[in-house]
Amino acid sequence: MKHAYIFPGQGAQFSGMGKSLYEQNSLAKEYFEQANEILGFRITDIMFNGSDEDLKQTKVTQPAVFLHSVILFNTAPDLIPDVVAGHSLGEISALVANKVLTFEDGLKLVAKRAMAMQKACEINPSTMAAVLGMEDAKIEEIVSGITDEVVVAANYNSPGQLVISGSIAGINKACELLKAAGAKRALVLPVGGAFHSPLMAPAREELAAAIERTHFNNPTCPIYQNVDANPYIDPHMIKENLINQLTSPVRWTQTVEHMVRNGVTQFTEVGPGSVLQGLVKKIAKDVATDGIS
């Protein structure tokens, strides 16, 4: 029986996130103030009092979700994970939880990742769409048939829920084809760009340089990584997988399946919202789930 701690990604943010933690926990307040200094702006003002629109800016969203998750983890008593994982951005939160990264280095990487992704979105206007009610293999077959535009499978979230990513024209074309082929829904998402696709290549190069300069410690427990859903403890491999993550799909379905096969019976989501708990339940109905939010 193993206990996994899992960390959400972009999209979990909400106005007011972290406010009560800041007000009620002196150690949490120290972490938040340290983050304001590292980032060079008061992200706490936006997290606690900003509008949903303010929080949607990638340079705010990613550090905000990271901070909420990591500060919750670091200030909760006696959390000892057997394994960790994170969805997309959440992978960096997970690497702080298993001591591969310090809080400061994790936040700096998240800030670099957010800015690099923002720039890549401006170079190549692009988007993503959620496809519901269709087999993964069928979706893959349809998108691979679109050769005049970039369209790829980006997030394997749960059986019957896959997110595709690519150029705006490519995503629109794919949505029409998928609906015609029987998808229950193919819905363009309100995101800034084609995350986890080849269009993130400029961001990958920038992030790779930052990751190579950052010291990665030996982990206290394995991390299951997005690129291939396998567990890792070698810091060099963890670095490589984290770099490749930006242009590769998030294999969340496969990650949860591998964890369950390897003896995980309890999943605890740490951070804003409960999206990952819902996905875990769709993938593995018999496991226990809870959250720290």
C-alpha positions in Angstrom: 0.0 0.0 0.0 1.6 3.2 -1.2 0.5 6.8 -0.8 0.9 9.2 -3.8 0.9 13.0 -3.6 -0.2 14.6 -6.8 0.0 18.3 -7.9 -2.3 20.2 -10.3 -1.3 22.3 -13.3 -2.5 25.5 -15.0 -6.3 25.9 -14.9 -6.7 25.1 -11.2 -6.3 28.7 -10.2 -9.1 30.8 -8.5 -9.3 34.3 -7.1 -8.6 34.3 -3.4 -6.3 31.2 -3.6 -3.8 31.0 -0.7 -5.3 34.0 1.2 -6.4 32.1 4.4 -3.1 30.2 4.4 -1.2 33.5 4.3 -3.3 35.0 7.1 -3.3 31.9 9.4 0.1 30.4 9.0 3.3 32.4 9.8 5.6 30.0 7.9 3.3 30.2 4.8 3.4 34.0 5.0 7.3 33.8 5.0 7.2 31.6 1.8 4.7 34.0 0.1 6.8 37.0 0.9 9.9 35.2 -0.3 8.1 34.5 -3.6 7.1 38.2 -4.0 10.9 39.0 -3.8 12.0 36.3 -6.2 9.4 37.2 -8.8 9.9 41.0 -8.5 6.2 41.7 -8.1 3.6 41.1 -5.5 1.9 37.9 -6.9 0.1 37.6 -3.5 -2.0 40.7 -4.4 -3.2 39.1 -7.6 -3.7 35.7 -6.0 -5.7 37.0 -3.0 -7.6 39.9 -4.6 -7.2 39.7 -8.4 -9.9 38.9 -10.9 -10.2 35.6 -12.8 -8.9 37.6 -15.8 -5.8 38.8 -13.9 -5.1 35.2 -12.8 -5.3 33.9 -16.4 -2.0 35.6 -17.5 0.5 32.7 -17.9 3.2 34.7 -16.0 0.8 34.8 -13.0 -1.1 31.5 -13.4 1.8 29.1 -13.3 3.7 30.6 -10.3 0.3 31.0 -8.4 -0.6 27.4 -8.8 2.9 26.3 -7.9 3.0 28.5 -4.8 -0.4 27.4 -3.6 0.6 23.7 -4.0 4.1 23.8 -2.6 3.4 26.1 0.4 0.4 23.9 1.3 2.7 20.8 1.2 5.6 22.5 3.1 3.4 23.8 5.9 1.2 20.7 6.4 2.5 18.4 9.2 4.2 15.1 8.5 3.5 14.5 4.8 5.8 11.6 3.7 5.0 10.5 0.1 5.9 7.1 -1.2 5.7 8.5 -4.8 4.8 11.9 -6.4 3.5 13.2 -9.7 2.3 16.4 -11.2 0.1 17.3 -14.2 2.2 19.5 -16.5 3.3 22.5 -14.4 2.5 20.4 -11.3 5.5 18.2 -12.1 7.8 21.1 -10.8 5.7 21.2 -7.6 6.2 17.5 -7.2 9.9 17.9 -7.6 9.9 20.3 -4.6 7.8 17.8 -2.6 10.4 15.0 -3.1 13.3 17.4 -2.4 14.8 17.3 -5.9 14.4 21.1 -6.1 14.5 23.8 -3.4 11.5 26.1 -3.1 13.5 28.9 -4.5 14.9 27.0 -7.5 11.4 25.5 -8.2 9.8 28.9 -8.3 12.5 30.4 -10.5 12.0 27.5 -13.0 8.3 28.0 -13.0 8.7 31.7 -13.6 11.1 31.0 -16.5 8.7 28.3 -17.9 5.8 30.7 -17.8 7.6 33.5 -19.6 9.1 31.2 -22.2 5.7 29.6 -22.9 4.1 33.1 -23.2 6.7 34.1 -25.8 6.2 30.9 -27.7 2.5 31.6 -27.8 3.1 35.0 -29.3 5.5 33.6 -32.0 2.9 31.0 -33.0 -0.7 31.9 -32.3 -2.2 28.5 -31.4 -4.7 26.8 -29.1 -6.0 23.5 -27.6 -9.3 21.6 -27.5 -10.8 19.0 -25.2 -12.2 15.9 -26.9 -14.8 13.9 -25.0 -16.4 10.5 -25.5 -14.0 9.0 -28.1 -11.2 6.3 -27.9 -7.7 7.7 -27.7 -6.6 5.6 -30.6 -9.4 7.0 -32.8 -8.4 10.6 -31.9 -4.8 9.9 -32.7 -5.7 8.4 -36.0 -7.8 11.5 -37.0 -5.3 14.1 -35.9 -2.3 12.3 -37.5 -4.3 12.5 -40.8 -4.1 16.3 -40.7 -0.7 17.0 -42.4 -1.1 20.6 -43.5 -1.3 22.0 -40.0 0.2 21.2 -36.5 -2.2 19.1 -34.4 -1.2 16.5 -31.8 -2.6 14.7 -28.7 -1.4 16.8 -25.7 -3.1 15.6 -22.5 -4.2 12.1 -21.9 -6.4 13.1 -18.9 -8.6 10.0 -18.4 -10.4 7.5 -20.5 -12.8 9.4 -22.8 -11.1 12.8 -22.2 -8.1 13.8 -24.3 -6.9 17.3 -25.1 -5.4 18.1 -28.5 -3.0 21.0 -29.2 -1.9 22.8 -32.3 -2.3 25.7 -34.7 -5.7 27.5 -34.6 -6.6 26.3 -38.1 -5.4 22.8 -37.3 -7.5 22.6 -34.1 -10.6 24.0 -35.8 -10.2 21.4 -38.6 -9.6 18.6 -36.1 -12.7 19.5 -34.1 -14.9 19.3 -37.1 -13.5 15.9 -38.2 -13.7 14.5 -34.6 -17.3 15.6 -34.2 -18.2 14.1 -37.6 -16.5 10.9 -36.5 -18.7 10.6 -33.4 -16.9 12.5 -30.6 -19.4 13.6 -27.9 -17.7 17.0 -27.7 -14.7 18.7 -29.3 -14.4 22.0 -27.5 -11.8 24.7 -28.1 -10.3 25.8 -24.8 -9.7 29.4 -23.5 -5.9 28.9 -23.4 -3.0 31.1 -24.6 -1.4 28.6 -26.9 -0.6 25.0 -28.0 1.0 23.6 -24.8 2.7 20.2 -25.1 3.1 20.4 -28.8 6.0 21.0 -31.3 4.9 24.7 -31.3 6.4 25.0 -27.8 9.9 24.3 -29.2 11.2 27.9 -28.6 10.1 27.7 -25.0 11.7 24.3 -24.6 15.1 25.7 -25.6 14.8 28.5 -23.1 13.7 26.2 -20.3 16.4 23.7 -21.1 19.1 26.3 -20.5 17.5 27.2 -17.1 17.1 23.6 -16.1 20.7 22.7 -17.0 21.9 25.6 -14.8 19.8 24.4 -11.8 21.1 21.8 -9.3 18.8 18.8 -9.0 19.2 16.8 -5.7 18.6 13.0 -5.3 14.9 12.5 -4.6 13.4 11.3 -1.3 11.0 9.1 -3.4 10.3 8.4 -7.1 8.5 10.8 -9.4 6.3 9.5 -12.1 7.0 11.9 -15.1 4.6 13.1 -17.7 6.6 12.2 -20.8 6.3 8.4 -20.4 4.4 7.9 -17.1 7.3 6.0 -15.6 9.0 6.5 -12.1 12.4 8.1 -11.9 15.0 8.7 -9.2 18.1 9.6 -11.3 18.4 13.5 -11.3 19.9 13.5 -14.8 17.0 11.6 -16.3 14.5 13.7 -14.3 16.1 16.9 -15.9 15.9 15.4 -19.4 12.2 14.4 -18.9 11.3 17.8 -17.6 12.9 19.5 -20.6 11.1 17.2 -23.0 7.8 17.7 -21.2 7.0 21.0 -23.0 6.8 19.5 -26.4 5.5 16.1 -25.4 2.0 14.9 -24.3 1.1 14.7 -20.6 0.4 11.0 -20.1 -1.8 11.3 -17.0 -4.0 8.3 -17.6 -1.0 6.1 -18.0 0.7 7.6 -15.0 -2.2 6.7 -12.7 -2.4 3.3 -14.2 1.3 2.6 -13.6 1.1 3.9 -10.0 -1.8 1.6 -9.2 0.0 -1.4 -10.8 3.0 -0.5 -8.6 0.9 -0.6 -5.4 -0.5 2.9 -4.9 -3.8 2.8 -3.1 -4.2 6.4 -1.9 -3.9 9.6 -4.0 -3.8 13.0 -2.2 -4.0 16.1 -4.4 -2.2 19.1 -3.0 -3.1 22.5 -4.3 -6.1 24.5 -5.7 -9.2 22.6 -6.7 -9.9 18.9 -7.1 -9.6 18.2 -10.8 -6.9 15.5 -10.4 -9.0 13.6 -7.8 -11.8 13.5 -10.4 -9.5 12.2 -13.1 -7.9 9.6 -10.8 -11.4 8.2 -10.0 -12.2 7.9 -13.7 -9.0 6.0 -14.3 -8.9 3.8 -11.2 -12.3 3.5 -9.5 -11.1 1.4 -6.5 -8.4 3.7 -5.1 -8.9 6.3 -2.3 -8.6 10.0 -3.1 -8.5 13.1 -1.0 -7.1 16.6 -1.2 -5.3 19.3 0.7 -6.5 22.7 -0.5 
